[in-house]
Amino acid sequence: MTLHATLDPCDPVLTEIVSVRAEVAALDVAAYEGADLEGLGELSRALCRLLVETRNLASRLSDLSSAMLDRAPDAEAPRRWPYALDIADVAFVMRLELGQKQHELEAARSSTLVFGLCQRCQKDLAQFLLALEQRIQGEFSQSPRERGVEASLKSRRAYARLRTGVAEVGDGVRGREGIQAALRAVGTLIVRLVGSDGYTYFRASDRFAISSVQRRILHYLEHGGSVGRGLRVLQDFKVFVEQLAVINQRHDLKTHDEICLRTWLAELEAGVSGGDLMSSIEKYRDAVQGRDVALDAVLEGTATLSRRSLIIDLRRLLSSLAPETESFDEPASSSLTTRTWS
């Protein structure tokens, strides 16, 4: 069932989206080129008003998608309402990015900067409103979905980038301003995740969990709250990202990784890795990124690199993948609880 199936085509929200799109398209931004700050004032105010209206529309659709998801039992919600999740993602990106654009436009103090921001605001508003209209009508990408290990690898790389970004946010957040800054950073990470080529291959249940965090982040950023409440949102998201590591328990990835790591280890031990260590890493980066935190640090260039240390890491990982048949010097890492992936 799509969201469109639950709404009348003349639903007020859809009608408002079409109306605001028409207003955005009617703005002749180019006519203001070369105008001074006073001359640009009318255009800037018009765009700020449209930014607010669009964010309000996105907020209403966030509430609508949340209500749809809450209407079904928790176990059924992710499967029964995929388009509600799609709308929640688009609405989140809109509210976060348009809020930042409105702040930049209101703070701009030079005519050149204001005009440039007005151009970008009009373009982004048009794109966001079109995306929102398509989602509310049940339209989505018709490109064929990949299956098997390639889809799993894309999903895992998206997870690895998210994990790295969350680690950079840090744990030493203090005060309301610090928490708001950290949650804005997390919000930006989610925006990048939603726009990645691997996000479409996340389980619906994980997208459902991300949607819940999205609502909590936006509510805190837009309405405030206690320091403790903001910290809970931040900590809950970090715990969720840690739990995403179970993607490595997928059977197709474990089989792929064992073959890949064995081949890479054999090349390194034989000294035929195709050149220097960096060339060897580039060769296997996409195939193993996200499998292991320590190895990812090597892949990202944040850990000391040597042939010996890399061989030890690969042996350790192979030992954890096949503990029954392998016996390496390095101890196997702790195994994660296995979950079933769709």
Backbone hydrogen bonds in HBPLUS format (Angstrom, degrees):
<---DONOR---> <-ACCEPTOR-->    atom                        ^
c    i                          cat <-CA-CA->   ^        H-A-AA   ^      H-
h    n   atom  resd res      DA  || num        DHA   H-A  angle D-A-AA Bond
n    s   type  num  typ     dist DA aas  dist angle  dist       angle   num
A0005-ALA N   A0002-THR O   3.05 MM   3  5.24 131.1  2.29  98.4 111.0     1
A0006-THR N   A0003-LEU O   2.90 MM   3  5.32 150.6  1.99 110.1 119.5     2
A0007-LEU N   A0004-HIS O   3.20 MM   3  5.26 160.5  2.24 104.1 110.1     3
A0011-ASP N   A0008-ASP O   2.81 MM   3  5.16 145.9  1.92 128.1 126.5     4
A0015-THR N   A0011-ASP O   3.01 MM   4  6.27 163.2  2.04 159.0 164.5     5
A0016-GLU N   A0012-PRO O   2.88 MM   4  6.04 153.0  1.95 145.7 152.6     6
A0017-ILE N   A0013-VAL O   2.97 MM   4  6.25 151.9  2.05 147.0 154.7     7
A0018-VAL N   A0014-LEU O   3.10 MM   4  6.39 164.4  2.12 152.7 155.4     8
A0019-SER N   A0015-THR O   3.02 MM   4  6.24 153.9  2.09 143.0 150.7     9
A0020-VAL N   A0016-GLU O   2.84 MM   4  6.06 164.2  1.86 156.6 159.4    10
A0021-ARG N   A0017-ILE O   2.92 MM   4  6.09 158.9  1.97 150.7 157.1    11
A0022-ALA N   A0018-VAL O   3.10 MM   4  6.33 151.5  2.18 142.9 149.7    12
A0023-GLU N   A0019-SER O   3.12 MM   4  6.49 151.8  2.20 144.6 152.2    13
A0024-VAL N   A0020-VAL O   2.93 MM   4  6.22 159.8  1.97 154.6 159.7    14
A0025-ALA N   A0021-ARG O   2.97 MM   4  6.19 163.6  2.00 151.1 155.3    15
A0026-ALA N   A0022-ALA O   3.01 MM   4  6.13 139.9  2.17 140.3 150.9    16
A0027-LEU N   A0024-VAL O   3.26 MM   3  5.56 151.4  2.35 104.5 112.4    17
A0031-ALA N   A0028-ASP O   3.21 MM   3  5.68 142.4  2.36 107.2 116.6    18
A0032-TYR N   A0029-VAL O   2.97 MM   3  5.68 163.4  2.00 122.2 127.5    19
A0033-GLU N   A0030-ALA O   3.19 MM   3  5.53 169.6  2.20 114.8 116.7    20
A0035-ALA N   A0032-TYR O   3.01 MM   3  5.44 161.9  2.04 137.4 137.7    21
A0040-LEU N   A0036-ASP O   2.90 MM   4  6.18 141.8  2.05 150.6 162.4    22
A0041-GLY N   A0038-GLU O   3.19 MM   3  5.16 150.2  2.28  98.3 107.2    23
A0044-SER N   A0040-LEU O   2.89 MM   4  6.08 167.4  1.91 162.6 166.6    24
A0045-ARG N   A0041-GLY O   2.89 MM   4  6.08 162.9  1.92 153.7 158.0    25
A0046-ALA N   A0042-GLU O   3.01 MM   4  6.18 154.6  2.08 144.7 151.8    26
A0047-LEU N   A0043-LEU O   2.98 MM   4  6.22 159.0  2.02 152.4 157.6    27
A0048-CYS N   A0044-SER O   2.92 MM   4  6.15 157.3  1.97 149.4 156.0    28
A0049-ARG N   A0045-ARG O   2.99 MM   4  6.18 156.3  2.05 145.2 151.2    29
A0050-LEU N   A0046-ALA O   3.07 MM   4  6.36 153.7  2.15 142.9 149.9    30
A0051-LEU N   A0047-LEU O   2.79 MM   4  6.03 148.0  1.89 148.0 157.7    31
A0052-VAL N   A0048-CYS O   2.98 MM   4  6.24 157.9  2.03 148.5 153.5    32
A0053-GLU N   A0049-ARG O   2.97 MM   4  6.23 161.0  2.01 147.2 152.6    33
A0054-THR N   A0050-LEU O   2.90 MM   4  5.99 159.6  1.94 144.8 150.3    34
A0055-ARG N   A0051-LEU O   2.94 MM   4  6.13 158.6  1.99 147.2 153.3    35
A0056-ASN N   A0052-VAL O   2.91 MM   4  6.13 153.4  1.98 148.5 156.1    36
A0057-LEU N   A0053-GLU O   2.95 MM   4  6.25 149.9  2.04 144.2 152.5    37
A0058-ALA N   A0054-THR O   2.92 MM   4  6.21 158.8  1.96 149.0 154.8    38
A0059-SER N   A0055-ARG O   2.85 MM   4  6.07 148.8  1.94 144.1 153.1    39
A0060-ARG N   A0056-ASN O   2.96 MM   4  6.24 156.4  2.02 146.6 152.1    40
A0061-LEU N   A0057-LEU O   2.98 MM   4  6.26 154.9  2.04 149.2 156.1    41
A0062-SER N   A0058-ALA O   2.86 MM   4  6.06 142.7  2.00 141.9 152.6    42
A0063-ASP N   A0059-SER O   3.03 MM   4  6.34 156.6  2.08 147.1 152.6    43
A0064-LEU N   A0060-ARG O   2.94 MM   4  6.20 149.4  2.04 139.9 149.0    44
A0065-SER N   A0061-LEU O   2.87 MM   4  6.03 164.3  1.89 148.6 151.8    45
A0066-SER N   A0062-SER O   2.93 MM   4  6.08 154.0  2.00 145.0 152.8    46
A0067-ALA N   A0063-ASP O   2.92 MM   4  6.11 154.7  1.98 144.7 151.4    47
A0068-MET N   A0064-LEU O   3.01 MM   4  6.30 152.2  2.09 146.2 153.6    48
A0069-LEU N   A0065-SER O   3.00 MM   4  6.24 158.5  2.05 147.1 152.4    49
A0070-ASP N   A0066-SER O   2.87 MM   4  6.05 154.3  1.94 149.0 156.6    50
A0071-ARG N   A0067-ALA O   3.04 MM   4  6.05 123.8  2.37 134.8 147.9    51
A0071-ARG N   A0068-MET O   3.24 MM   3  5.13 139.7  2.41  92.7 104.0    52
A0076-GLU N   A0073-PRO O   2.86 MM   3  5.32 137.6  2.04 113.1 125.7    53
A0077-ALA N   A0073-PRO O   2.91 MM   4  5.95 145.9  2.02 161.0 171.5    54
A0079-ARG N   A0076-GLU O   3.07 MM   3  5.58 123.2  2.41 113.2 127.1    55
A0080-ARG N   A0076-GLU O   2.96 MM   4  6.00 158.5  2.00 163.0 169.6    56
A0081-TRP N   A0077-ALA O   3.07 MM   4  5.89 148.1  2.18 156.4 160.0    57
A0084-ALA N   A0081-TRP O   3.18 MM   3  5.27 128.9  2.45  99.4 112.6    58
A0085-LEU N   A0081-TRP O   3.34 MM   4  6.73 150.0  2.43 148.7 155.9    59
A0086-ASP N   A0082-PRO O   3.11 MM   4  6.44 150.3  2.20 140.0 148.3    60
A0087-ILE N   A0083-TYR O   2.92 MM   4  6.13 158.6  1.97 146.8 151.4    61
A0088-ALA N   A0084-ALA O   2.95 MM   4  6.13 155.2  2.02 143.0 150.3    62
A0089-ASP N   A0085-LEU O   3.02 MM   4  6.29 153.7  2.09 148.6 154.4    63
A0090-VAL N   A0086-ASP O   3.15 MM   4  6.45 166.7  2.17 150.8 153.3    64
A0091-ALA N   A0087-ILE O   2.85 MM   4  5.97 168.9  1.86 157.4 160.9    65
A0092-PHE N   A0088-ALA O   2.98 MM   4  6.06 153.0  2.06 142.5 149.6    66
A0093-VAL N   A0089-ASP O   3.08 MM   4  6.35 168.3  2.10 155.4 157.4    67
A0094-MET N   A0090-VAL O   3.00 MM   4  6.21 162.3  2.03 151.8 157.0    68
A0095-ARG N   A0091-ALA O   2.96 MM   4  6.14 170.4  1.97 153.0 155.1    69
A0096-LEU N   A0092-PHE O   3.02 MM   4  6.16 164.5  2.04 155.6 159.8    70
A0097-GLU N   A0093-VAL O   2.95 MM   4  5.97 170.6  1.96 153.4 156.4    71
A0098-LEU N   A0094-MET O   2.83 MM   4  5.61 159.8  1.87 148.7 155.7    72
A0099-GLY N   A0095-ARG O   3.21 MM   4  5.84 144.6  2.35 124.5 133.5    73
A0100-GLN N   A0096-LEU O   3.31 MM   4  6.54 150.9  2.40 138.2 145.0    74
A0101-LYS N   A0097-GLU O   2.99 MM   4  6.30 154.0  2.06 145.8 153.3    75
A0102-GLN N   A0098-LEU O   2.90 MM   4  6.07 156.9  1.95 147.0 152.7    76
A0103-HIS N   A0099-GLY O   3.13 MM   4  6.34 157.0  2.19 141.9 147.8    77
A0104-GLU N   A0100-GLN O   2.99 MM   4  6.27 158.2  2.04 148.7 154.5    78
A0105-LEU N   A0101-LYS O   2.89 MM   4  6.08 158.7  1.94 150.5 156.4    79
A0106-GLU N   A0102-GLN O   2.96 MM   4  6.13 161.1  2.00 151.1 155.8    80
A0107-ALA N   A0103-HIS O   3.03 MM   4  6.12 138.4  2.21 140.3 151.3    81
A0108-ALA N   A0104-GLU O   3.05 MM   4  6.05 124.3  2.37 141.5 153.4    82
A0114-VAL N   A0110-SER O   2.94 MM   4  6.17 166.8  1.95 158.5 162.5    83
A0115-PHE N   A0111-SER O   2.96 MM   4  6.05 163.4  1.99 146.5 151.0    84
A0116-GLY N   A0112-THR O   3.08 MM   4  6.24 162.3  2.11 145.8 150.7    85
A0117-LEU N   A0113-LEU O   2.92 MM   4  6.12 159.5  1.96 152.4 158.1    86
A0118-CYS N   A0114-VAL O   2.89 MM   4  6.09 153.4  1.96 148.1 155.8    87
A0119-GLN N   A0115-PHE O   3.03 MM   4  6.33 155.1  2.10 148.9 154.8    88
A0120-ARG N   A0116-GLY O   3.10 MM   4  6.41 161.1  2.14 147.3 151.9    89
A0121-CYS N   A0117-LEU O   2.78 MM   4  5.94 157.9  1.83 151.6 158.5    90
A0122-GLN N   A0118-CYS O   3.01 MM   4  6.17 164.0  2.04 149.2 152.5    91
A0123-LYS N   A0119-GLN O   3.19 MM   4  6.41 164.5  2.22 146.9 151.0    92
A0124-ASP N   A0120-ARG O   2.86 MM   4  6.03 169.4  1.87 155.7 158.8    93
A0125-LEU N   A0121-CYS O   2.83 MM   4  5.88 161.7  1.86 150.8 156.4    94
A0126-ALA N   A0122-GLN O   3.07 MM   4  6.19 163.8  2.10 147.1 151.3    95
A0127-GLN N   A0123-LYS O   3.08 MM   4  6.35 159.0  2.13 148.4 154.0    96
A0128-PHE N   A0124-ASP O   2.88 MM   4  6.02 167.5  1.89 155.6 159.0    97
A0129-LEU N   A0125-LEU O   2.91 MM   4  5.98 167.9  1.93 154.3 158.0    98
A0130-LEU N   A0126-ALA O   3.08 MM   4  6.14 155.0  2.14 141.3 148.2    99
A0131-ALA N   A0127-GLN O   3.00 MM   4  6.20 160.7  2.04 147.3 152.7   100
A0132-LEU N   A0128-PHE O   2.86 MM   4  6.10 155.0  1.92 149.3 156.6   101
A0133-GLU N   A0129-LEU O   2.90 MM   4  6.08 157.6  1.95 146.2 152.1   102
A0134-GLN N   A0130-LEU O   2.95 MM   4  6.19 159.8  1.99 150.7 156.1   103
A0135-ARG N   A0131-ALA O   2.97 MM   4  6.19 156.1  2.03 145.9 152.3   104
A0136-ILE N   A0132-LEU O   2.97 MM   4  6.15 164.1  2.00 152.4 156.4   105
A0137-GLN N   A0133-GLU O   3.17 MM   4  6.29 133.3  2.40 138.0 149.2   106
A0139-GLU N   A0134-GLN O   2.76 MM   5  5.02 151.5  1.84 165.0 155.2   107
A0138-GLY N   A0135-ARG O   2.93 MM   3  5.03 159.6  1.97 106.7 112.2   108
A0152-SER N   A0148-GLY O   3.16 MM   4  6.43 159.1  2.21 149.3 155.8   109
A0153-LEU N   A0149-VAL O   2.80 MM   4  5.99 153.4  1.87 151.8 158.5   110
A0154-LYS N   A0150-GLU O   3.09 MM   4  6.32 158.2  2.14 145.7 150.9   111
A0155-SER N   A0151-ALA O   3.04 MM   4  6.25 160.5  2.08 148.2 153.7   112
A0156-ARG N   A0152-SER O   2.88 MM   4  6.10 156.5  1.94 146.7 153.4   113
A0157-ARG N   A0153-LEU O   2.90 MM   4  6.11 157.0  1.96 149.9 155.6   114
A0158-ALA N   A0154-LYS O   3.08 MM   4  6.30 155.0  2.14 146.5 152.9   115
A0159-TYR N   A0155-SER O   3.03 MM   4  6.32 154.2  2.10 145.5 152.8   116
A0160-ALA N   A0156-ARG O   2.83 MM   4  6.09 154.7  1.89 148.7 155.9   117
A0161-ARG N   A0157-ARG O   3.02 MM   4  6.28 158.3  2.07 148.8 153.0   118
A0162-LEU N   A0158-ALA O   3.08 MM   4  6.30 154.4  2.15 143.4 150.7   119
A0163-ARG N   A0159-TYR O   2.84 MM   4  6.10 160.9  1.88 154.8 160.0   120
A0164-THR N   A0160-ALA O   2.99 MM   4  6.21 158.1  2.04 148.0 153.3   121
A0165-GLY N   A0161-ARG O   3.02 MM   4  6.19 159.7  2.06 145.3 150.8   122
A0166-VAL N   A0162-LEU O   2.94 MM   4  6.17 158.0  1.99 154.5 160.1   123
A0167-ALA N   A0163-ARG O   3.08 MM   4  6.26 153.9  2.15 144.3 151.1   124
A0168-GLU N   A0164-THR O   3.19 MM   4  6.48 141.6  2.35 141.3 151.0   125
A0168-GLU N   A0165-GLY O   3.16 MM   3  5.16 125.8  2.47  93.6 107.2   126
A0169-VAL N   A0166-VAL O   3.09 MM   3  5.20 140.0  2.25  99.3 110.6   127
A0179-ILE N   A0175-GLY O   3.00 MM   4  6.27 154.8  2.07 150.3 157.5   128
A0180-GLN N   A0176-ARG O   2.89 MM   4  6.12 161.8  1.92 152.6 157.6   129
A0181-ALA N   A0177-GLU O   2.97 MM   4  6.16 156.9  2.03 145.6 151.9   130
A0182-ALA N   A0178-GLY O   2.96 MM   4  6.17 155.2  2.02 142.9 150.0   131
A0183-LEU N   A0179-ILE O   2.82 MM   4  6.06 157.4  1.87 153.0 159.2   132
A0184-ARG N   A0180-GLN O   2.89 MM   4  6.08 148.4  1.99 144.2 152.9   133
A0185-ALA N   A0181-ALA O   2.99 MM   4  6.25 151.3  2.07 142.9 150.8   134
A0186-VAL N   A0182-ALA O   2.89 MM   4  6.22 152.1  1.97 144.5 152.6   135
A0187-GLY N   A0183-LEU O   2.78 MM   4  5.96 153.6  1.85 141.9 149.8   136
A0188-THR N   A0184-ARG O   2.95 MM   4  6.24 149.3  2.04 143.9 151.4   137
A0189-LEU N   A0185-ALA O   3.04 MM   4  6.37 149.0  2.14 142.8 151.3   138
A0190-ILE N   A0186-VAL O   2.95 MM   4  6.31 150.8  2.03 150.4 158.3   139
A0191-VAL N   A0187-GLY O   2.97 MM   4  6.27 154.5  2.03 146.3 153.4   140
A0192-ARG N   A0188-THR O   3.02 MM   4  6.31 159.4  2.06 148.8 153.4   141
A0193-LEU N   A0189-LEU O   2.89 MM   4  6.15 151.3  1.97 142.5 151.4   142
A0194-VAL N   A0190-ILE O   2.79 MM   4  6.03 167.4  1.81 159.5 161.3   143
A0195-GLY N   A0191-VAL O   3.08 MM   4  6.28 147.5  2.19 142.9 151.6   144
A0196-SER N   A0193-LEU O   3.03 MM   3  5.13 159.9  2.07 107.2 113.7   145
A0201-TYR N   A0198-GLY O   3.06 MM   3  5.58 154.1  2.13 112.5 120.5   146
A0202-PHE N   A0199-TYR O   3.02 MM   3  5.33 169.1  2.04 115.0 117.4   147
A0206-ASP N   A0203-ARG O   3.08 MM   3  5.28 126.0  2.39 100.0 113.4   148
A0207-ARG N   A0203-ARG O   3.06 MM   4  6.44 155.6  2.12 151.5 158.7   149
A0208-PHE N   A0204-ALA O   2.86 MM   4  6.06 147.0  1.97 144.9 154.6   150
A0209-ALA N   A0205-SER O   3.10 MM   4  6.36 149.1  2.20 136.3 143.4   151
A0210-ILE N   A0206-ASP O   2.92 MM   4  6.23 155.3  1.98 147.1 154.0   152
A0211-SER N   A0207-ARG O   2.87 MM   4  6.08 153.6  1.94 145.4 152.6   153
A0212-SER N   A0208-PHE O   3.12 MM   4  6.44 147.9  2.23 142.6 150.5   154
A0213-VAL N   A0209-ALA O   3.13 MM   4  6.50 154.0  2.20 145.9 152.4   155
A0214-GLN N   A0210-ILE O   2.84 MM   4  6.12 153.6  1.91 151.1 159.3   156
A0215-ARG N   A0211-SER O   3.15 MM   4  6.45 159.8  2.19 148.8 151.8   157
A0216-ARG N   A0212-SER O   3.24 MM   4  6.53 157.5  2.29 144.0 149.8   158
A0217-ILE N   A0213-VAL O   2.87 MM   4  6.10 159.6  1.91 157.5 162.9   159
A0218-LEU N   A0214-GLN O   2.97 MM   4  6.18 174.0  1.97 159.5 160.7   160
A0219-HIS N   A0215-ARG O   2.95 MM   4  6.04 159.2  1.99 146.0 152.3   161
A0220-TYR N   A0216-ARG O   3.08 MM   4  6.23 157.6  2.14 143.3 148.7   162
A0221-LEU N   A0217-ILE O   2.92 MM   4  6.17 165.3  1.95 156.2 160.5   163
A0222-GLU N   A0218-LEU O   2.85 MM   4  5.88 154.7  1.92 151.2 157.6   164
A0223-HIS N   A0219-HIS O   2.84 MM   4  5.60 146.0  1.95 140.4 149.0   165
A0224-GLY N   A0220-TYR O   2.76 MM   4  4.61 138.3  1.93 124.7 131.3   166
A0230-GLY N   A0226-SER O   3.16 MM   4  6.48 162.3  2.19 149.8 153.6   167
A0231-LEU N   A0227-VAL O   2.96 MM   4  6.22 156.6  2.01 151.8 158.6   168
A0232-ARG N   A0228-GLY O   3.00 MM   4  6.23 150.7  2.09 144.9 152.4   169
A0233-VAL N   A0229-ARG O   3.14 MM   4  6.49 155.3  2.20 149.2 154.9   170
A0234-LEU N   A0230-GLY O   3.09 MM   4  6.37 163.3  2.12 149.2 153.4   171
A0235-GLN N   A0231-LEU O   2.80 MM   4  5.99 166.3  1.82 154.6 158.6   172
A0236-ASP N   A0232-ARG O   2.80 MM   4  5.83 159.4  1.84 147.1 153.3   173
A0237-PHE N   A0233-VAL O   3.08 MM   4  6.25 153.5  2.15 144.4 150.9   174
A0238-LYS N   A0234-LEU O   3.10 MM   4  6.39 156.5  2.16 145.9 152.2   175
A0239-VAL N   A0235-GLN O   2.96 MM   4  6.22 157.6  2.01 151.4 157.2   176
A0240-PHE N   A0236-ASP O   2.99 MM   4  6.19 157.0  2.04 144.2 150.7   177
A0241-VAL N   A0237-PHE O   2.95 MM   4  6.25 156.6  2.00 151.3 156.9   178
A0242-GLU N   A0238-LYS O   3.05 MM   4  6.34 154.5  2.12 146.0 152.6   179
A0243-GLN N   A0239-VAL O   3.01 MM   4  6.34 149.3  2.11 147.0 155.6   180
A0243-GLN N   A0240-PHE O   3.06 MM   3  5.05 116.6  2.48  93.4 108.9   181
A0244-LEU N   A0240-PHE O   3.09 MM   4  6.45 131.2  2.34 141.8 154.9   182
A0244-LEU N   A0241-VAL O   3.13 MM   3  5.13 134.1  2.35  95.1 107.7   183
A0245-ALA N   A0242-GLU O   3.18 MM   3  5.78 163.6  2.21 113.0 118.1   184
A0246-VAL N   A0243-GLN O   3.21 MM   3  6.19 174.1  2.21 126.4 127.1   185
A0247-ILE N   A0244-LEU O   3.09 MM   3  6.10 162.8  2.12 127.8 129.9   186
A0248-ASN N   A0245-ALA O   3.06 MM   3  6.09 169.5  2.07 128.8 130.2   187
A0249-GLN N   A0246-VAL O   2.87 MM   3  5.33 165.5  1.89 116.4 121.0   188
A0250-ARG N   A0247-ILE O   3.11 MM   3  5.72 166.9  2.13 117.3 120.5   189
A0253-LEU N   A0250-ARG O   3.14 MM   3  5.43 122.1  2.49 102.5 116.2   190
A0254-LYS N   A0250-ARG O   3.02 MM   4  6.31 160.4  2.06 157.4 163.4   191
A0255-THR N   A0251-HIS O   3.03 MM   4  6.22 165.4  2.05 154.8 158.0   192
A0256-HIS N   A0252-ASP O   3.02 MM   4  6.08 160.5  2.06 138.6 144.8   193
A0257-ASP N   A0253-LEU O   2.72 MM   4  5.80 166.6  1.74 152.8 156.8   194
A0258-GLU N   A0254-LYS O   3.04 MM   4  6.11 158.1  2.09 143.3 148.8   195
A0259-ILE N   A0255-THR O   3.28 MM   4  6.51 166.9  2.30 150.3 152.9   196
A0260-CYS N   A0256-HIS O   2.96 MM   4  6.13 167.1  1.97 154.8 159.1   197
A0261-LEU N   A0257-ASP O   2.78 MM   4  5.78 170.5  1.79 154.1 157.1   198
A0262-ARG N   A0258-GLU O   3.04 MM   4  6.03 156.4  2.09 142.1 148.8   199
A0263-THR N   A0259-ILE O   3.09 MM   4  6.27 159.8  2.13 146.5 151.8   200
A0264-TRP N   A0260-CYS O   2.96 MM   4  6.20 163.9  1.99 151.6 156.3   201
A0265-LEU N   A0261-LEU O   2.85 MM   4  5.92 164.4  1.87 148.9 153.6   202
A0266-ALA N   A0262-ARG O   2.94 MM   4  6.08 159.8  1.98 146.8 152.4   203
A0267-GLU N   A0263-THR O   3.06 MM   4  6.30 155.2  2.12 147.0 153.3   204
A0268-LEU N   A0264-TRP O   3.01 MM   4  6.30 159.6  2.06 151.8 157.1   205
A0269-GLU N   A0265-LEU O   2.89 MM   4  6.08 166.3  1.91 155.9 159.6   206
A0270-ALA N   A0266-ALA O   2.97 MM   4  6.00 146.6  2.08 141.6 150.4   207
A0271-GLY N   A0267-GLU O   2.93 MM   4  5.90 113.5  2.38 133.5 149.2   208
A0272-VAL N   A0267-GLU O   2.90 MM   5  5.04 150.0  1.99 149.1 152.0   209
A0271-GLY N   A0268-LEU O   3.17 MM   3  4.99 145.7  2.30  93.5 103.7   210
A0280-SER N   A0276-ASP O   3.17 MM   4  6.52 153.7  2.24 146.5 154.2   211
A0281-ILE N   A0277-LEU O   2.87 MM   4  6.16 155.0  1.93 152.6 159.3   212
A0282-GLU N   A0278-MET O   2.94 MM   4  6.15 163.4  1.96 149.7 153.9   213
A0283-LYS N   A0279-SER O   3.06 MM   4  6.21 147.3  2.17 141.5 150.0   214
A0284-TYR N   A0281-ILE O   3.13 MM   3  5.39 127.9  2.41 101.8 114.2   215
A0285-ARG N   A0281-ILE O   2.81 MM   4  5.62 122.5  2.15 152.3 168.1   216
A0287-ALA N   A0284-TYR O   3.12 MM   3  5.31 125.5  2.43 102.2 116.8   217
A0288-VAL N   A0284-TYR O   3.25 MM   4  6.45 135.3  2.46 155.1 165.9   218
A0288-VAL N   A0285-ARG O   3.19 MM   3  5.69 144.1  2.33 110.5 119.3   219
A0289-GLN N   A0285-ARG O   2.95 MM   4  5.73 138.2  2.13 162.7 172.2   220
A0291-ARG N   A0288-VAL O   3.02 MM   3  5.68 163.9  2.05 147.6 147.4   221
A0296-ASP N   A0292-ASP O   2.87 MM   4  6.03 153.1  1.95 148.6 156.9   222
A0297-ALA N   A0293-VAL O   3.06 MM   4  6.35 144.6  2.19 144.0 152.8   223
A0298-VAL N   A0295-LEU O   3.03 MM   3  5.10 122.5  2.38  96.6 111.1   224
A0299-LEU N   A0295-LEU O   2.92 MM   4  6.29 157.8  1.97 150.2 156.9   225
A0300-GLU N   A0296-ASP O   2.82 MM   4  6.00 147.0  1.93 148.6 156.9   226
A0302-THR N   A0297-ALA O   2.86 MM   5  5.11 146.1  1.97 158.5 160.4   227
A0301-GLY N   A0298-VAL O   3.13 MM   3  5.11 153.6  2.20  99.9 108.1   228
A0310-LEU N   A0306-SER O   3.00 MM   4  6.14 158.5  2.05 152.6 158.8   229
A0311-ILE N   A0307-ARG O   2.96 MM   4  6.15 156.6  2.01 148.7 154.9   230
A0312-ILE N   A0308-ARG O   2.96 MM   4  6.25 156.8  2.02 149.8 156.2   231
A0313-ASP N   A0309-SER O   2.97 MM   4  6.23 155.3  2.03 144.2 150.6   232
A0314-LEU N   A0310-LEU O   2.99 MM   4  6.25 162.0  2.02 150.9 155.3   233
A0315-ARG N   A0311-ILE O   2.94 MM   4  6.15 157.8  1.99 150.0 156.1   234
A0316-ARG N   A0312-ILE O   2.94 MM   4  6.14 158.9  1.98 147.7 153.7   235
A0317-LEU N   A0313-ASP O   2.96 MM   4  6.24 160.9  2.00 151.4 156.2   236
A0318-LEU N   A0314-LEU O   2.97 MM   4  6.15 160.0  2.01 148.5 153.8   237
A0319-SER N   A0315-ARG O   2.90 MM   4  6.09 150.8  1.99 147.0 155.3   238
A0320-SER N   A0316-ARG O   3.05 MM   4  6.38 147.3  2.16 145.1 153.5   239
A0321-LEU N   A0317-LEU O   3.03 MM   4  6.27 138.3  2.21 141.8 153.4   240
A0322-ALA N   A0318-LEU O   2.97 MM   4  6.14 148.2  2.07 147.8 155.0   241
A0326-GLU N   A0322-ALA O   2.98 MM   4  5.84 146.5  2.10 158.6 168.5   242
